[in-house]
Amino acid sequence: MLENSKAYSGFAVDNLDKALEFYGEKLGLKTSVLQEGVLIQIDLAGDRPTLVYLKPDFTPATYTILNFPVDDIDAAVDELTAKGVSFERFDGFEQDEKGIDRTGPNGGIAWFKDPAGNILAVHGELDV
């Protein structure tokens, strides 16, 4: 029934203006306002839009909501750090001085948060 449906994902934030600035300017993603003060869209590579919506009683996700596979984990972490992105440290992971867990996918994984506190990650390309 749904095998031909063009599924997409979405997540909530507590401030759409901060989300637009973060996803558009810091991460360099294409963003657009779909409904002022209510709904924005992030256009990800692979023709997969992601909706971001305002939720008044918002609570940040406690898991990774969005993963960004990259060719060079060190270059990605360095570039994001230069743009003011801080990388998170989690108990149970062996993270280096940059915050990269080198046991993660193809060179490692590093986690950071958006302004709403949702967890995102950059990691090495997966062999799929």
TORKE-610857 format. One record per residue: x, y, z of N, C-alpha, C in turn; residue number from 0. Coordinates in steps of 0.2 Angstrom, whole numbers, padded with zeros to 4 digits. Example, Ala and Ser with C-alpha at 12.3 -4.5 7.8 and 13.67 -1.06 7.14 Angstrom:
+-------+-------+-------+-------+-------+-------+-------+-------+-------+-----+
!  n.px !  n.py !  n.pz ! ca.px ! ca.py ! ca.pz !  c.px !  c.py !  c.pz ! pos !
+-------+-------+-------+-------+-------+-------+-------+-------+-------+-----+
!  0066 ! -0028 !  0039 !  0062 ! -0022 !  0039 !  0066 ! -0016 !  0039 !   0 !
!  0064 ! -0011 !  0035 !  0068 ! -0005 !  0036 !  0064 !  0000 !  0039 !   1 !
+-------+-------+-------+-------+-------+-------+-------+-------+-------+-----+
END
This chain:
+-------+-------+-------+-------+-------+-------+-------+-------+-------+-----+
!  n.px !  n.py !  n.pz ! ca.px ! ca.py ! ca.pz !  c.px !  c.py !  c.pz ! pos !
+-------+-------+-------+-------+-------+-------+-------+-------+-------+-----+
!  0004 ! -0006 !  0000 !  0000 !  0000 !  0000 !  0004 !  0006 !  0000 !   0 !
!  0010 !  0006 !  0004 !  0014 !  0013 !  0004 !  0020 !  0012 !  0001 !   1 !
!  0022 !  0007 ! -0003 !  0028 !  0006 ! -0006 !  0030 !  0011 ! -0011 !   2 !
!  0025 !  0015 ! -0014 !  0027 !  0020 ! -0019 !  0026 !  0027 ! -0016 !   3 !
!  0024 !  0027 ! -0009 !  0023 !  0034 ! -0006 !  0030 !  0037 ! -0005 !   4 !
!  0030 !  0044 ! -0006 !  0036 !  0047 ! -0005 !  0037 !  0050 !  0002 !   5 !
!  0038 !  0045 !  0006 !  0038 !  0047 !  0013 !  0044 !  0052 !  0015 !   6 !
!  0042 !  0056 !  0020 !  0047 !  0061 !  0023 !  0047 !  0061 !  0030 !   7 !
!  0052 !  0064 !  0033 !  0052 !  0065 !  0040 !  0051 !  0072 !  0043 !   8 !
!  0050 !  0073 !  0049 !  0049 !  0079 !  0052 !  0051 !  0079 !  0060 !   9 !
!  0052 !  0085 !  0062 !  0053 !  0085 !  0070 !  0052 !  0092 !  0072 !  10 !
!  0051 !  0092 !  0079 !  0049 !  0098 !  0082 !  0055 !  0103 !  0085 !  11 !
!  0053 !  0109 !  0085 !  0058 !  0114 !  0088 !  0054 !  0119 !  0093 !  12 !
!  0057 !  0122 !  0097 !  0054 !  0127 !  0101 !  0054 !  0134 !  0098 !  13 !
!  0058 !  0135 !  0093 !  0059 !  0142 !  0090 !  0061 !  0141 !  0082 !  14 !
!  0057 !  0143 !  0078 !  0058 !  0142 !  0071 !  0063 !  0147 !  0068 !  15 !
!  0063 !  0153 !  0071 !  0069 !  0158 !  0068 !  0076 !  0155 !  0070 !  16 !
!  0077 !  0153 !  0076 !  0083 !  0150 !  0077 !  0085 !  0144 !  0073 !  17 !
!  0080 !  0140 !  0072 !  0080 !  0134 !  0067 !  0082 !  0136 !  0060 !  18 !
!  0079 !  0141 !  0058 !  0081 !  0143 !  0051 !  0088 !  0145 !  0051 !  19 !
!  0090 !  0149 !  0056 !  0097 !  0152 !  0056 !  0102 !  0146 !  0056 !  20 !
!  0101 !  0141 !  0061 !  0105 !  0136 !  0062 !  0106 !  0131 !  0056 !  21 !
!  0100 !  0129 !  0054 !  0100 !  0124 !  0048 !  0102 !  0127 !  0041 !  22 !
!  0100 !  0134 !  0040 !  0102 !  0137 !  0034 !  0109 !  0140 !  0034 !  23 !
!  0111 !  0144 !  0040 !  0117 !  0147 !  0040 !  0123 !  0143 !  0042 !  24 !
!  0122 !  0140 !  0048 !  0128 !  0136 !  0051 !  0129 !  0130 !  0047 !  25 !
!  0123 !  0126 !  0046 !  0124 !  0120 !  0042 !  0124 !  0120 !  0035 !  26 !
!  0122 !  0126 !  0032 !  0122 !  0127 !  0025 !  0117 !  0123 !  0021 !  27 !
!  0112 !  0121 !  0024 !  0106 !  0118 !  0021 !  0101 !  0123 !  0018 !  28 !
!  0098 !  0121 !  0012 !  0093 !  0125 !  0009 !  0087 !  0124 !  0014 !  29 !
!  0084 !  0130 !  0016 !  0078 !  0130 !  0020 !  0073 !  0134 !  0017 !  30 !
!  0067 !  0133 !  0018 !  0061 !  0138 !  0016 !  0056 !  0138 !  0021 !  31 !
!  0052 !  0143 !  0021 !  0046 !  0144 !  0026 !  0040 !  0142 !  0022 !  32 !
!  0037 !  0137 !  0025 !  0031 !  0134 !  0022 !  0025 !  0138 !  0025 !  33 !
!  0025 !  0139 !  0031 !  0019 !  0143 !  0034 !  0023 !  0147 !  0040 !  34 !
!  0022 !  0153 !  0039 !  0026 !  0158 !  0044 !  0024 !  0157 !  0051 !  35 !
!  0029 !  0156 !  0055 !  0028 !  0155 !  0062 !  0026 !  0148 !  0064 !  36 !
!  0025 !  0143 !  0059 !  0022 !  0137 !  0061 !  0027 !  0131 !  0058 !  37 !
!  0029 !  0132 !  0052 !  0032 !  0126 !  0048 !  0037 !  0128 !  0043 !  38 !
!  0043 !  0125 !  0043 !  0049 !  0126 !  0038 !  0051 !  0120 !  0035 !  39 !
!  0054 !  0120 !  0030 !  0057 !  0114 !  0027 !  0064 !  0114 !  0026 !  40 !
!  0067 !  0109 !  0027 !  0075 !  0108 !  0025 !  0075 !  0103 !  0019 !  41 !
!  0078 !  0105 !  0014 !  0079 !  0101 !  0008 !  0086 !  0098 !  0009 !  42 !
!  0086 !  0091 !  0010 !  0092 !  0087 !  0011 !  0094 !  0084 !  0004 !  43 !
!  0100 !  0082 !  0003 !  0102 !  0079 ! -0003 !  0098 !  0072 ! -0004 !  44 !
!  0097 !  0070 ! -0010 !  0093 !  0064 ! -0011 !  0086 !  0065 ! -0012 !  45 !
!  0084 !  0072 ! -0013 !  0077 !  0074 ! -0014 !  0073 !  0072 ! -0008 !  46 !
!  0075 !  0073 ! -0002 !  0071 !  0071 !  0004 !  0070 !  0077 !  0008 !  47 !
!  0064 !  0080 !  0008 !  0062 !  0086 !  0012 !  0061 !  0084 !  0019 !  48 !
!  0063 !  0088 !  0024 !  0062 !  0087 !  0031 !  0058 !  0093 !  0034 !  49 !
!  0052 !  0091 !  0037 !  0048 !  0097 !  0039 !  0051 !  0098 !  0047 !  50 !
!  0051 !  0104 !  0048 !  0052 !  0106 !  0055 !  0046 !  0111 !  0057 !  51 !
!  0043 !  0109 !  0063 !  0037 !  0112 !  0065 !  0038 !  0115 !  0072 !  52 !
!  0035 !  0120 !  0074 !  0034 !  0123 !  0080 !  0030 !  0119 !  0085 !  53 !
!  0032 !  0118 !  0091 !  0028 !  0114 !  0095 !  0029 !  0118 !  0102 !  54 !
!  0023 !  0121 !  0104 !  0024 !  0125 !  0110 !  0026 !  0121 !  0117 !  55 !
!  0024 !  0115 !  0118 !  0026 !  0111 !  0124 !  0032 !  0107 !  0122 !  56 !
!  0036 !  0109 !  0118 !  0042 !  0105 !  0115 !  0047 !  0103 !  0121 !  57 !
!  0049 !  0096 !  0119 !  0054 !  0093 !  0123 !  0059 !  0090 !  0118 !  58 !
!  0066 !  0092 !  0119 !  0071 !  0089 !  0114 !  0071 !  0082 !  0114 !  59 !
!  0072 !  0079 !  0108 !  0073 !  0072 !  0107 !  0079 !  0070 !  0111 !  60 !
!  0079 !  0064 !  0114 !  0085 !  0061 !  0118 !  0089 !  0056 !  0113 !  61 !
!  0087 !  0056 !  0107 !  0091 !  0052 !  0102 !  0093 !  0056 !  0096 !  62 !
!  0097 !  0053 !  0092 !  0099 !  0056 !  0086 !  0093 !  0057 !  0081 !  63 !
!  0091 !  0063 !  0079 !  0085 !  0064 !  0074 !  0087 !  0064 !  0067 !  64 !
!  0094 !  0066 !  0066 !  0096 !  0067 !  0059 !  0103 !  0066 !  0059 !  65 !
!  0105 !  0062 !  0054 !  0112 !  0060 !  0053 !  0115 !  0062 !  0046 !  66 !
!  0121 !  0065 !  0046 !  0124 !  0067 !  0040 !  0130 !  0063 !  0038 !  67 !
!  0130 !  0059 !  0034 !  0136 !  0055 !  0032 !  0140 !  0060 !  0028 !  68 !
!  0147 !  0060 !  0029 !  0152 !  0064 !  0026 !  0158 !  0060 !  0024 !  69 !
!  0161 !  0063 !  0019 !  0167 !  0059 !  0016 !  0173 !  0059 !  0021 !  70 !
!  0173 !  0065 !  0025 !  0179 !  0066 !  0029 !  0176 !  0069 !  0036 !  71 !
!  0176 !  0064 !  0041 !  0173 !  0066 !  0048 !  0177 !  0072 !  0051 !  72 !
!  0184 !  0072 !  0050 !  0188 !  0077 !  0053 !  0187 !  0084 !  0050 !  73 !
!  0186 !  0084 !  0044 !  0185 !  0090 !  0040 !  0178 !  0093 !  0042 !  74 !
!  0173 !  0089 !  0042 !  0166 !  0091 !  0044 !  0166 !  0094 !  0051 !  75 !
!  0169 !  0090 !  0056 !  0169 !  0092 !  0063 !  0173 !  0099 !  0063 !  76 !
!  0179 !  0100 !  0060 !  0183 !  0106 !  0060 !  0179 !  0112 !  0057 !  77 !
!  0175 !  0111 !  0052 !  0171 !  0116 !  0049 !  0165 !  0118 !  0053 !  78 !
!  0162 !  0113 !  0056 !  0156 !  0115 !  0060 !  0159 !  0118 !  0067 !  79 !
!  0164 !  0116 !  0069 !  0167 !  0119 !  0075 !  0169 !  0127 !  0074 !  80 !
!  0172 !  0128 !  0068 !  0174 !  0135 !  0066 !  0167 !  0139 !  0065 !  81 !
!  0162 !  0136 !  0064 !  0155 !  0140 !  0063 !  0152 !  0140 !  0070 !  82 !
!  0155 !  0138 !  0075 !  0152 !  0139 !  0082 !  0148 !  0133 !  0084 !  83 !
!  0148 !  0127 !  0081 !  0144 !  0122 !  0083 !  0149 !  0118 !  0088 !  84 !
!  0146 !  0116 !  0094 !  0149 !  0112 !  0099 !  0147 !  0105 !  0099 !  85 !
!  0152 !  0101 !  0100 !  0151 !  0094 !  0100 !  0149 !  0091 !  0107 !  86 !
!  0145 !  0086 !  0107 !  0143 !  0083 !  0113 !  0147 !  0078 !  0115 !  87 !
!  0147 !  0076 !  0122 !  0151 !  0070 !  0124 !  0146 !  0066 !  0128 !  88 !
!  0146 !  0060 !  0127 !  0141 !  0055 !  0130 !  0145 !  0049 !  0133 !  89 !
!  0142 !  0048 !  0139 !  0145 !  0042 !  0143 !  0145 !  0036 !  0139 !  90 !
!  0150 !  0032 !  0139 !  0149 !  0025 !  0136 !  0153 !  0025 !  0129 !  91 !
!  0155 !  0031 !  0127 !  0158 !  0032 !  0120 !  0165 !  0034 !  0121 !  92 !
!  0170 !  0032 !  0117 !  0177 !  0034 !  0117 !  0178 !  0039 !  0112 !  93 !
!  0177 !  0045 !  0114 !  0177 !  0051 !  0110 !  0184 !  0055 !  0111 !  94 !
!  0187 !  0057 !  0105 !  0193 !  0060 !  0105 !  0192 !  0067 !  0107 !  95 !
!  0198 !  0071 !  0107 !  0198 !  0078 !  0108 !  0193 !  0082 !  0104 !  96 !
!  0191 !  0080 !  0098 !  0186 !  0084 !  0094 !  0179 !  0081 !  0096 !  97 !
!  0178 !  0076 !  0099 !  0172 !  0074 !  0101 !  0170 !  0068 !  0096 !  98 !
!  0174 !  0065 !  0092 !  0173 !  0060 !  0088 !  0174 !  0053 !  0091 !  99 !
!  0169 !  0049 !  0090 !  0170 !  0042 !  0092 !  0172 !  0038 !  0086 ! 100 !
!  0179 !  0036 !  0086 !  0182 !  0033 !  0081 !  0180 !  0026 !  0079 ! 101 !
!  0176 !  0023 !  0084 !  0173 !  0016 !  0083 !  0167 !  0017 !  0079 ! 102 !
!  0165 !  0023 !  0078 !  0158 !  0024 !  0074 !  0159 !  0022 !  0067 ! 103 !
!  0154 !  0023 !  0063 !  0154 !  0021 !  0055 !  0160 !  0024 !  0051 ! 104 !
!  0164 !  0020 !  0048 !  0169 !  0022 !  0043 !  0172 !  0029 !  0045 ! 105 !
!  0176 !  0028 !  0050 !  0180 !  0034 !  0052 !  0177 !  0038 !  0059 ! 106 !
!  0171 !  0036 !  0060 !  0169 !  0039 !  0067 !  0162 !  0043 !  0066 ! 107 !
!  0160 !  0045 !  0072 !  0154 !  0048 !  0073 !  0154 !  0054 !  0078 ! 108 !
!  0151 !  0060 !  0077 !  0152 !  0065 !  0082 !  0145 !  0068 !  0082 ! 109 !
!  0142 !  0069 !  0088 !  0136 !  0072 !  0089 !  0136 !  0079 !  0091 ! 110 !
!  0130 !  0083 !  0089 !  0130 !  0090 !  0091 !  0122 !  0091 !  0092 ! 111 !
!  0120 !  0097 !  0094 !  0113 !  0098 !  0095 !  0111 !  0105 !  0091 ! 112 !
!  0105 !  0105 !  0089 !  0102 !  0111 !  0086 !  0100 !  0116 !  0092 ! 113 !
!  0098 !  0122 !  0090 !  0097 !  0127 !  0096 !  0091 !  0124 !  0100 ! 114 !
!  0087 !  0120 !  0098 !  0081 !  0117 !  0102 !  0084 !  0111 !  0107 ! 115 !
!  0090 !  0109 !  0106 !  0092 !  0103 !  0110 !  0091 !  0096 !  0106 ! 116 !
!  0089 !  0096 !  0100 !  0088 !  0090 !  0097 !  0095 !  0087 !  0095 ! 117 !
!  0097 !  0081 !  0095 !  0103 !  0078 !  0094 !  0104 !  0076 !  0086 ! 118 !
!  0109 !  0079 !  0083 !  0111 !  0077 !  0076 !  0118 !  0074 !  0076 ! 119 !
!  0120 !  0071 !  0070 !  0127 !  0068 !  0070 !  0130 !  0069 !  0063 ! 120 !
!  0136 !  0069 !  0063 !  0140 !  0068 !  0057 !  0144 !  0062 !  0058 ! 121 !
!  0144 !  0058 !  0052 !  0148 !  0051 !  0053 !  0151 !  0050 !  0046 ! 122 !
!  0155 !  0045 !  0046 !  0158 !  0043 !  0040 !  0153 !  0039 !  0035 ! 123 !
!  0154 !  0040 !  0029 !  0149 !  0037 !  0024 !  0148 !  0029 !  0026 ! 124 !
!  0142 !  0027 !  0025 !  0141 !  0020 !  0026 !  0141 !  0016 !  0020 ! 125 !
!  0143 !  0010 !  0020 !  0143 !  0006 !  0014 !  0137 !  0002 !  0013 ! 126 !
!  0132 !  0005 !  0009 !  0126 !  0002 !  0009 !  0124 !  0000 !  0001 ! 127 !
+-------+-------+-------+-------+-------+-------+-------+-------+-------+-----+
END
